[in-house]
Amino acid sequence: MHYKNVLKLTLTSLTLISLSGCAGGGLISPATPVAKKQTSQIPQWYLNPQSSDKINFYGVGTGASKDEAKINALNQVAAEISVSVSSSMEIQKRSSNNSYSKNIESNTKATIEKMKFTGVDIVKNEYIDGKFYTYLKVDKDTLFDARKKELDALYSDSVSSWENIVQSGGLEIIKSSDKIVTNISTMQTSLPILYAINSSFDDKSYRAKIDKLANNIEDAKANVLVKIVSKNAPNYANIVKKYISSAGINIANGNSINNSNLVTIEVDKQSKSKLVKSSDPRLKGASFADVIVTIKTIANNKVVAQNSIKVLNISKEGYESAVRKTAKFEREIKNKGIMNILLENYSK
């Protein structure tokens, strides 16, 4: 049985499959016995490999070298895990409504492709007519323990980091929550893999803990308020407001707001007329304005980040009309990303 119907993983993506770090297996040692045969008879253990059981995954592979044969044998193990994961994904998708679950399936497959295998043991190697044939087994407990240890460490680090972020207040929640969200996605992709290796794994308990952390982040972000003020550039401030709102951040209304998670954004401008010589007839009679829009991010009555965007505006309706134009400024906001602009040179 060659698992023709399972996921075929590429040699390139699996070159990283722990040719370093395969506990119990590691690289195929030069001392590993290789039976050389000058015959076209393919080993029966390759044609009819042992099915995986409660203790081990089994895989066979062939290649131009021992390492290539080993990689292809591990491809087969990874493909078996992938099939098991896919069969349980529908249950997971139906049972989880968390927003972080949307991309779990594709992320999980990508994780399997890059998975490092531990507990690898070469059972047999044979060299027949210029090809190496490898038969190996992967200890399920060893593989499970290594991956669960990674999950536990990531969860512990994420919880600790989030506690520090929350204590720092609104701007830090905006700035740093994405890293924890990425960790959450990584943890969620690990759950179906761990369950595929060991069906007694309590994935529901872990999922509940991870979802709780995800919900805490969403709640905290919902409590962050951004107040936008401007003395001389209300049209530019409205563009900033538009993109902050589109990033899912709540905009504060009113002048007197008492909120420990309040972040204030000040938007101001400076402008001056500019003489531009051009032979383009379309620009004849046009006015040019050099406009510098300064955006300050303020938290706890302290300027913690500041950015300036410079644009050259053109109008045939006069200088003041050129100053008021916001199209180029908005293009800069869109291209750079509002959060990158608000948090550039951020300092607590």
C-alpha positions in Angstrom: 0.0 0.0 0.0 1.7 3.2 -1.2 -1.0 5.7 0.1 -1.6 6.9 -3.5 -4.7 8.8 -2.5 -3.1 10.8 0.4 -1.5 14.2 0.3 1.8 14.3 -1.6 4.2 16.6 0.2 7.1 18.1 -1.9 10.7 17.2 -1.4 11.6 20.8 -1.1 9.1 21.6 1.7 10.1 18.5 3.6 13.9 18.9 3.3 13.5 20.6 6.7 12.0 17.5 8.2 14.6 17.3 10.9 17.5 16.0 9.1 18.8 17.6 12.2 16.9 16.9 15.5 15.3 13.5 14.7 15.5 12.0 18.1 16.0 8.3 18.1 16.6 8.5 14.3 18.5 11.6 13.3 20.4 11.4 10.1 20.8 8.0 8.6 24.1 7.0 10.1 26.9 5.8 7.7 27.0 2.8 9.9 23.4 1.9 9.1 23.6 -1.4 7.4 22.6 -1.3 3.7 22.0 -4.6 1.9 23.2 -4.3 -1.7 21.5 -6.4 -4.3 22.0 -6.5 -8.0 18.5 -7.6 -8.8 15.3 -5.9 -9.9 13.3 -7.6 -7.1 11.7 -4.8 -5.0 11.5 -5.8 -1.2 8.2 -7.1 -0.1 8.4 -4.8 3.0 8.4 -1.8 0.5 5.5 -3.2 -1.6 3.4 -4.2 1.4 4.5 -1.9 4.3 3.2 -2.4 7.8 0.1 -0.3 8.7 0.5 2.2 11.5 -0.6 1.0 14.9 -1.1 2.5 18.4 2.6 2.7 19.0 4.2 3.7 15.7 3.7 5.3 12.3 5.3 3.3 9.5 6.6 4.7 6.2 8.6 3.5 3.2 10.4 5.5 0.6 12.9 5.3 -2.2 15.4 7.7 -3.6 18.8 8.3 -5.2 20.4 8.6 -1.7 19.6 7.3 1.8 18.6 10.8 2.9 16.2 11.2 0.0 14.7 7.8 0.7 14.2 8.7 4.3 12.6 12.0 3.4 10.1 10.3 1.1 9.3 7.7 3.8 8.6 10.6 6.2 6.5 12.2 3.4 4.3 9.1 3.7 4.0 9.4 7.5 3.2 13.2 7.1 0.6 12.3 4.5 -1.1 9.8 6.8 -1.2 12.5 9.5 -2.7 14.9 7.1 -5.4 12.5 6.1 -6.3 12.0 9.7 -6.3 15.7 10.3 -8.6 16.4 7.3 -11.1 13.8 8.5 -11.5 15.6 11.8 -11.4 19.2 10.5 -15.1 19.3 9.7 -16.0 18.4 13.3 -13.7 21.1 14.5 -15.1 23.7 12.2 -18.7 22.9 13.2 -17.9 23.0 16.9 -15.9 26.3 16.9 -17.3 29.7 16.1 -14.2 31.6 17.1 -13.1 34.1 14.5 -9.5 32.8 14.7 -10.6 29.4 13.3 -11.3 30.6 9.8 -7.9 29.7 8.4 -7.0 26.8 10.6 -7.4 24.1 7.9 -4.9 25.7 5.5 -2.5 26.7 8.2 -2.6 23.1 9.6 -1.7 21.6 6.3 1.2 24.1 5.9 2.4 23.1 9.4 2.4 19.4 8.6 4.5 20.1 5.5 7.2 21.7 7.7 6.8 19.4 10.7 9.9 18.2 12.4 9.8 14.5 13.2 11.2 13.1 16.4 11.4 9.4 17.5 12.4 8.2 14.0 14.0 4.8 13.8 15.3 3.2 10.5 14.1 -0.4 10.4 15.6 -1.4 7.0 17.7 0.0 4.2 18.3 -1.8 0.9 20.1 -0.7 -2.3 18.7 -2.2 -5.4 19.6 -1.3 -9.0 20.8 2.2 -8.2 18.0 3.1 -5.7 17.9 3.2 -2.0 14.8 1.7 -0.2 14.1 2.8 3.3 11.6 1.4 5.9 11.2 3.5 9.1 9.0 3.9 12.0 8.1 7.0 14.1 7.3 6.5 17.8 4.0 8.2 18.4 4.6 9.0 22.0 7.9 10.7 21.3 6.4 12.7 18.5 3.4 13.7 20.5 5.4 14.7 23.6 7.7 17.0 21.6 4.8 18.8 19.9 2.8 19.1 23.1 5.8 20.6 24.8 6.0 23.2 22.1 2.2 23.9 22.5 2.4 24.3 26.3 5.4 26.6 26.1 3.7 28.8 23.5 0.5 29.0 25.5 2.3 29.9 28.7 4.4 32.6 26.9 1.3 34.0 25.2 -0.7 34.3 28.5 2.2 36.0 30.2 2.8 38.4 27.3 -0.9 39.3 27.2 -1.0 40.1 30.9 1.8 42.6 30.4 0.2 44.1 27.4 -3.1 44.7 29.2 -1.4 46.3 32.1 0.3 48.8 29.7 -3.1 50.1 28.5 -4.8 51.1 25.3 -1.9 51.8 22.8 0.0 48.7 23.8 -3.1 46.6 23.2 -3.4 48.1 19.7 0.3 47.7 19.0 1.1 44.2 20.4 -2.0 42.1 20.3 -1.3 40.9 16.7 1.7 38.9 18.0 -0.5 37.1 20.5 -3.2 36.5 17.8 -0.5 34.9 15.6 0.5 32.7 18.5 -3.2 31.7 18.9 -3.4 30.7 15.3 -0.3 28.6 15.6 -1.7 26.9 18.7 -5.0 26.2 17.0 -3.2 24.5 14.1 -1.4 22.3 16.5 -4.5 20.8 18.1 -5.8 18.6 15.2 -2.2 17.4 14.6 -1.8 16.4 18.2 -5.1 14.6 18.1 -4.1 12.8 14.9 -1.0 11.5 16.6 -2.8 10.6 19.9 -6.6 10.3 19.9 -6.7 10.4 23.7 -5.4 14.0 23.6 -7.9 16.4 25.2 -8.1 18.9 22.4 -11.4 20.3 23.6 -9.9 21.4 26.9 -7.0 23.1 25.1 -9.3 24.7 22.5 -11.4 26.2 25.4 -8.3 27.8 26.9 -7.0 29.1 23.6 -10.5 30.5 22.7 -10.7 32.2 26.1 -7.4 34.0 25.4 -8.6 35.0 22.0 -11.9 36.4 23.4 -10.0 38.3 26.0 -8.0 40.0 23.3 -11.1 40.9 21.3 -12.8 42.3 24.4 -9.7 44.4 25.3 -9.4 45.8 21.8 -13.1 46.7 21.9 -12.5 48.8 25.0 -9.8 50.8 23.4 -11.0 54.3 22.3 -9.2 56.6 19.9 -10.0 60.3 20.1 -9.0 62.4 17.1 -8.4 66.1 17.4 -7.2 68.7 14.9 -6.9 72.5 15.1 -6.2 73.3 11.5 -6.6 70.1 9.4 -10.1 68.7 9.9 -10.3 67.3 6.4 -7.0 65.4 6.9 -8.2 64.3 10.4 -11.3 62.8 8.8 -9.1 60.6 6.6 -7.2 59.4 9.6 -10.4 58.7 11.4 -11.7 56.7 8.4 -8.8 54.3 8.4 -8.6 53.9 12.1 -12.2 52.9 12.1 -11.7 50.5 9.2 -8.9 48.8 11.3 -11.6 47.9 13.9 -10.7 50.5 16.5 -13.5 52.4 18.2 -13.6 56.1 17.8 -14.4 58.2 20.8 -17.1 60.8 20.6 -17.3 63.9 22.8 -14.7 66.1 24.4 -14.7 64.8 28.0 -13.9 61.1 28.1 -12.5 59.3 31.1 -11.0 56.1 29.9 -7.7 54.5 30.9 -7.5 53.0 27.4 -8.0 56.3 25.6 -5.5 57.1 22.9 -5.5 60.6 21.4 -4.4 61.3 17.8 -3.5 64.9 16.9 -3.6 65.8 13.2 -2.1 69.1 12.2 -0.7 70.5 9.0 1.7 73.1 7.6 1.6 74.3 4.1 3.4 76.7 1.7 3.0 77.7 -1.9 5.5 76.2 -4.3 6.5 77.4 -7.7 6.7 74.6 -10.2 7.9 75.1 -13.8 6.3 72.8 -16.2 5.8 72.6 -20.0 2.7 70.6 -19.5 -0.2 72.7 -20.8 -2.6 70.9 -18.4 -0.7 72.6 -15.5 -0.9 76.1 -16.9 -2.4 78.4 -14.3 -2.4 75.7 -11.6 -1.4 76.4 -8.0 0.9 74.1 -6.1 0.9 73.5 -2.3 3.6 71.7 -0.3 1.6 70.2 2.6 3.1 68.4 5.6 0.6 66.6 7.8 1.9 65.7 11.3 0.2 62.9 13.2 1.0 62.5 16.9 -0.1 59.6 19.0 -0.7 60.4 22.6 -1.2 58.0 25.5 -1.3 58.9 29.2 -0.7 62.6 28.3 2.6 61.7 26.6 3.5 61.7 22.9 4.6 58.2 22.3 4.8 58.2 18.5 4.9 60.8 15.7 4.9 60.7 12.0 4.8 63.3 9.1 3.4 62.8 5.6 4.5 65.2 2.9 2.4 65.7 -0.3 2.4 68.1 -3.2 -1.1 69.1 -4.1 -2.2 70.8 -7.3 -5.3 72.8 -8.1 -6.5 75.2 -10.8 -8.8 76.7 -8.3 -6.1 78.5 -6.3 -3.7 77.8 -3.5 -6.2 77.3 -0.7 -8.0 74.7 -2.8 -4.7 72.9 -3.3 -4.1 72.9 0.4 -7.4 71.3 1.1 -7.0 68.4 -1.3 -6.6 65.0 0.5 -6.4 62.4 -2.3 -2.6 62.1 -2.2 -2.5 62.0 1.6 -5.1 59.3 1.7 -3.1 57.3 -0.8 -0.1 57.4 1.5 -2.2 56.3 4.5 -3.5 53.4 2.4 -0.1 52.3 1.1 1.7 52.5 4.4 -1.0 51.3 6.7 -2.7 53.3 9.3 -1.2 51.4 12.3 2.3 51.7 10.9 1.8 55.4 10.6 0.4 55.8 14.1 3.0 53.7 15.8 6.2 54.7 13.8 9.1 55.3 16.2 6.8 54.2 19.1 8.3 54.6 22.5 6.5 53.9 25.8 
